[in-house]
Amino acid sequence: MSMSGRVVPMAVLMLTAAASAARADDPPKPASPTLSDVLDASGIAATGYIDATYSYGDHSMELLPDSTDSVNTFALNQVAITISKLPSTGFGALVNLVDGTEAGTGLYAPSYSYAGNVNSGTHLDLLQAYVQYASGKTTVMMGKFTTLAGAEVAAPNGDVNVTRSLLFWYSEPINHTGVRVVYAASSMASFTIGANNGWNTESSTGSGKTLELGFSLMPSKAVMLTGAAYYGDTDVAAGLGKKTLVDLMASWTASPSLTLVANVDWDKQEIANGGGSFTWWAAAGYVNYSINDQWRTSLRLEYLDDQDGAIAGARQKLKEGTLTFAYSPAKNYEFRAEARHDTSDLAGSTDITQAWLQALYKF
């Protein structure tokens, strides 16, 4: 082969190598932004969870002594999404949609016999939806929002047990529709005042409104104290008058692994047109212990004194104990196993014992 015949192939090889090197040096094309990236960039947060359970228990219902309730069922308790944009200054908004059996009953708690509640079909419910305006230390909210009262909340990812407490069932509202003003006096103290249509209703319950007051104090990093008070109209059309709730809660982080919580409620329900009133009170205590990064356990003990028969039409004292173990194999997943036992001194009643398995996915 002549010299010129060697030069052409060599030149082609050299140009090909140079082109390959140039392509190798080119910076990689940026990946397309995900939906999460777009939301974060716009200041919008999207969170949610899926809550499914299996429950088992055989017992007679205390509120309906002549009937029986056999629990042996799977349930899709809640599927929820919250979309919010809540800047520290200026206007913001939040929408919280929930579907599932708990939204279907409107009670936001697993089926539980003392309350006479059974699993229903799934149903879409608007748990929260409000607009807010923040300026300095003050935030004003208008719309529908969850209550200030209680140690437990409607969303299962905010609770340490599968089932809800007696206080959650009988003493506390779930949400309110109205206006709320929060004043953050400091990083360790805030105060709340508001007016709304009453308990768990979007429409007015009477000529008057329900007043709410609340506070949150952190005297130290280990101690938190909260309180809430509600007074106002309930269901006037049903013959009910004013309702009062005083709720107090204390939390103490004794160590990085151990947290103790106490919650006390006092309720009074007046009957319209001078028909008298019913009062009851209840207390709950929680011992929450983190065994390690993946395992934790929670013990709840409760007592409710229905001294005027507001719950079942007859005086009774309720007690319950719940033990829960939880396993979290990954950040977004938690699996819980729970045993619960309830007793009542109401004549003709029997104990309730139930076992629960729960799968919870959070995003």
C-alpha positions in Angstrom: 0.0 0.0 0.0 1.3 3.5 -0.9 2.0 6.1 1.7 -1.1 8.0 0.6 -3.2 4.9 1.1 -2.1 4.7 4.8 -2.7 8.4 5.5 -6.4 8.4 4.8 -7.5 5.6 7.1 -5.2 6.9 9.8 -6.7 10.4 9.5 -10.2 8.9 9.8 -9.2 7.0 13.0 -7.7 10.2 14.5 -10.8 12.3 13.7 -13.1 9.5 15.1 -11.0 9.3 18.3 -11.1 13.1 18.6 -14.8 13.2 18.2 -15.3 10.5 20.8 -13.1 12.3 23.2 -15.1 15.5 22.6 -18.3 13.7 23.3 -16.9 12.2 26.4 -15.9 15.7 27.6 -19.4 17.1 26.9 -21.4 17.7 30.2 -24.3 15.4 30.7 -27.7 16.8 29.8 -29.7 17.8 32.9 -32.5 15.5 33.9 -36.0 16.6 33.5 -37.5 18.0 36.8 -39.8 15.8 38.7 -43.2 16.8 40.0 -41.7 17.1 43.5 -39.0 19.4 42.1 -41.6 21.6 40.5 -43.7 21.8 43.6 -40.8 22.5 45.9 -39.6 25.3 43.5 -43.1 26.9 43.7 -43.3 26.6 47.5 -46.1 24.0 47.3 -46.0 20.9 49.6 -47.8 17.7 48.8 -48.0 15.0 51.5 -50.2 12.1 52.3 -50.6 8.5 53.5 -52.4 5.2 53.0 -53.8 3.4 56.1 -55.0 -0.2 55.9 -55.9 -2.5 58.8 -57.1 -6.0 59.8 -59.0 -6.4 63.0 -60.3 -9.3 65.0 -62.6 -9.6 68.1 -65.8 -11.2 69.3 -67.9 -9.4 71.9 -71.3 -8.0 72.8 -71.8 -4.3 72.2 -72.1 -2.4 75.5 -74.3 0.3 74.0 -76.6 -2.3 72.4 -76.5 -5.2 74.9 -78.9 -7.3 72.9 -76.8 -7.3 69.8 -73.4 -8.7 68.9 -70.6 -7.4 66.8 -68.1 -9.8 65.4 -65.0 -8.0 64.0 -63.0 -10.1 61.5 -62.3 -7.8 58.6 -59.9 -5.9 56.4 -60.4 -2.2 56.0 -59.0 0.7 53.9 -59.3 3.2 56.7 -57.8 6.3 55.1 -56.2 7.4 51.9 -55.2 11.1 52.2 -53.4 13.9 50.4 -52.6 17.4 51.6 -51.6 20.1 49.2 -50.5 23.3 50.9 -48.6 26.6 50.4 -48.1 28.2 53.8 -45.4 30.9 53.6 -44.3 32.5 56.8 -45.4 35.9 55.4 -48.4 36.7 53.2 -51.3 34.6 51.9 -51.3 30.8 51.9 -53.8 27.9 51.6 -54.2 24.2 52.5 -56.5 21.5 51.2 -56.7 18.1 52.9 -58.8 15.3 51.2 -59.4 11.9 52.8 -61.1 8.8 51.4 -61.8 5.5 53.1 -64.0 3.9 55.7 -63.1 6.3 58.5 -63.9 9.3 56.3 -67.1 7.4 55.3 -68.3 7.3 58.9 -67.0 10.8 59.6 -65.5 9.6 62.9 -61.9 9.3 61.8 -61.2 6.3 63.9 -61.2 2.5 63.3 -64.5 0.7 63.9 -65.0 0.4 67.6 -68.0 -1.1 69.4 -68.3 1.3 72.4 -69.2 4.1 69.9 -71.6 1.8 68.0 -69.6 2.4 64.8 -69.1 -0.3 62.2 -67.1 -0.3 59.0 -68.9 1.5 56.1 -68.1 2.0 52.5 -65.4 4.3 51.5 -66.3 8.0 51.1 -64.4 11.1 50.1 -64.3 13.8 52.8 -62.8 17.2 53.1 -61.1 17.1 56.5 -59.4 20.6 56.1 -59.5 23.5 53.6 -58.6 27.0 54.6 -56.9 30.2 53.5 -54.5 32.0 55.9 -52.6 35.2 56.1 -49.4 35.5 58.1 -47.8 38.8 59.2 -45.1 39.0 61.9 -46.2 36.9 64.9 -49.8 36.6 63.9 -51.5 34.1 61.5 -55.2 34.3 60.6 -57.0 31.2 59.2 -60.4 31.0 57.7 -62.2 27.9 56.5 -62.2 24.3 57.9 -59.4 23.1 60.1 -58.8 20.4 62.7 -59.4 20.9 66.4 -57.0 22.3 69.0 -58.1 19.7 71.6 -56.6 16.3 72.4 -53.4 14.3 72.3 -54.6 12.3 69.3 -55.5 13.5 65.8 -57.6 12.3 62.8 -54.6 11.4 60.7 -53.2 8.0 61.7 -49.6 9.0 60.9 -49.9 11.5 63.8 -50.8 8.9 66.4 -48.8 6.2 68.2 -51.6 3.7 68.4 -53.9 2.0 65.8 -57.2 2.7 67.6 -58.2 6.1 69.0 -58.7 6.9 72.7 -62.0 7.2 74.6 -61.3 11.0 74.8 -61.0 11.1 71.0 -64.4 9.3 70.7 -66.5 10.9 73.4 -65.0 14.2 74.5 -63.3 15.9 71.6 -64.3 17.4 68.2 -62.5 16.5 65.0 -62.7 19.8 63.0 -64.3 23.2 62.9 -65.4 25.7 60.2 -64.8 29.3 61.1 -62.0 31.7 61.7 -58.9 31.2 63.9 -56.1 33.7 65.0 -52.8 32.3 66.2 -50.3 34.6 68.0 -46.7 33.2 68.4 -45.5 35.2 71.3 -42.1 33.4 71.1 -40.6 30.2 69.9 -41.8 28.6 73.2 -45.3 30.1 73.5 -48.3 30.6 71.3 -52.0 31.5 71.9 -55.1 30.9 69.8 -58.6 32.4 69.7 -61.3 31.7 67.2 -65.0 31.4 66.4 -66.7 28.6 64.4 -70.0 26.9 63.6 -69.6 24.2 66.3 -68.3 20.6 66.3 -67.7 18.6 63.1 -70.1 20.6 61.0 -69.7 23.0 58.1 -73.1 24.6 58.6 -74.3 26.7 61.5 -75.8 24.8 64.5 -77.8 27.7 65.9 -78.1 31.4 66.3 -74.8 31.6 68.2 -71.2 30.4 67.5 -68.7 28.3 69.3 -65.7 30.1 70.9 -62.3 28.4 71.0 -59.3 29.3 73.1 -55.9 27.6 73.1 -52.3 27.8 74.2 -49.1 25.9 73.7 -46.1 26.3 76.0 -42.6 24.8 76.1 -41.0 25.7 79.4 -38.0 23.5 78.3 -37.0 21.4 75.3 -38.3 18.3 77.2 -41.7 19.6 78.3 -44.7 20.8 76.4 -48.0 22.0 77.8 -51.1 22.6 75.7 -54.7 23.5 76.5 -57.9 24.2 74.6 -61.4 25.3 75.6 -64.6 25.3 73.6 -68.0 26.8 74.4 -71.1 27.4 72.2 -74.0 26.0 70.3 -74.1 22.4 69.2 -77.2 20.9 67.4 -80.0 23.2 68.4 -82.4 21.5 66.0 -81.9 18.2 67.9 -82.8 19.9 71.2 -79.2 20.4 72.4 -78.0 23.6 74.0 -74.5 24.9 74.7 -71.6 22.5 74.9 -68.4 23.0 76.9 -65.0 21.3 76.6 -61.8 21.9 78.6 -58.8 20.0 77.4 -55.3 19.9 78.9 -52.3 17.9 77.8 -48.7 17.5 79.0 -45.8 15.8 77.3 -42.4 15.0 78.8 -39.5 13.7 76.9 -37.7 11.9 79.7 -34.9 10.6 77.4 -34.3 10.3 73.6 -36.1 6.9 73.8 -38.9 7.6 76.4 -41.8 10.1 76.2 -44.7 10.3 78.7 -48.0 12.0 77.8 -51.1 12.8 79.9 -54.4 14.2 78.5 -57.5 15.2 80.6 -60.9 16.3 79.3 -64.0 17.8 81.0 -67.2 18.0 79.0 -70.7 19.5 79.7 -73.6 19.2 77.3 -76.7 21.4 78.1 -80.2 20.5 76.9 -82.2 23.2 75.2 -85.1 25.0 76.9 -83.9 24.4 80.5 -83.7 20.6 80.1 -80.8 20.2 82.4 -77.2 19.1 81.4 -74.9 16.1 81.3 -71.2 16.2 82.4 -68.4 13.7 82.1 -64.6 13.6 82.4 -61.8 11.4 81.1 -58.1 11.0 81.4 -55.5 9.2 79.3 -51.9 8.4 79.8 -49.3 7.2 77.3 -45.9 5.6 77.6 -44.0 5.8 74.3 -40.6 4.0 74.1 -38.3 3.7 71.1 -36.5 0.3 71.3 -34.2 1.2 68.4 -34.3 3.0 65.0 -36.9 0.5 63.6 -38.9 -0.7 66.6 -41.0 1.2 69.1 -43.9 0.4 71.5 -46.7 2.5 73.1 -48.9 1.7 76.1 -52.1 3.7 76.6 -54.3 3.6 79.7 -57.6 5.4 80.1 -60.5 6.2 82.4 -63.8 7.8 81.6 -66.5 8.7 84.2 -69.8 9.2 82.5 -71.5 10.4 85.7 -74.8 11.5 84.1 -75.2 8.9 81.4 -74.4 11.1 78.5 -72.9 8.3 76.4 -75.3 5.3 76.9 -78.2 6.8 78.8 -77.0 5.3 82.1 -74.2 6.1 84.4 -71.0 4.1 83.8 -67.3 4.1 84.2 -65.2 3.0 81.2 -61.6 1.8 81.3 -59.3 0.7 78.5 -55.7 -0.4 78.0 -53.9 -0.6 74.6 -50.5 -2.0 73.8 -49.0 -1.3 70.4 -45.7 -2.5 68.8 -44.6 -0.7 65.6 -41.9 -1.7 63.1 -40.5 0.7 60.5 -38.3 -1.1 57.9 -38.0 2.1 55.8 -38.6 5.8 56.3 -42.0 5.8 54.6 -43.4 2.6 56.0 -44.7 1.5 59.4 -46.4 -1.8 60.4 -48.2 -1.9 63.7 -49.6 -4.7 65.9 -52.0 -3.8 68.7 -54.1 -5.4 71.4 -56.8 -3.5 73.2 -59.1 -4.3 76.1 -62.1 -2.2 77.3 -64.3 -2.6 80.3 -67.5 -0.9 81.6 -69.3 -1.2 84.9 -72.6 -0.7 83.2 -75.0 -3.5 84.2 -75.3 -6.2 81.5 -72.1 -5.1 79.6 -69.2 -7.3 78.8 -65.6 -6.6 78.1 -64.3 -5.8 74.6 -61.0 -7.4 73.5 -59.7 -6.6 70.0 -56.5 -7.2 68.0 -55.3 -5.0 65.2 -52.7 -5.1 62.4 -52.0 -1.9 60.5 -49.9 -1.1 57.4 -49.1 2.6 57.0 -47.4 4.2 54.1 -46.4 7.9 54.3 -45.2 10.3 51.6 
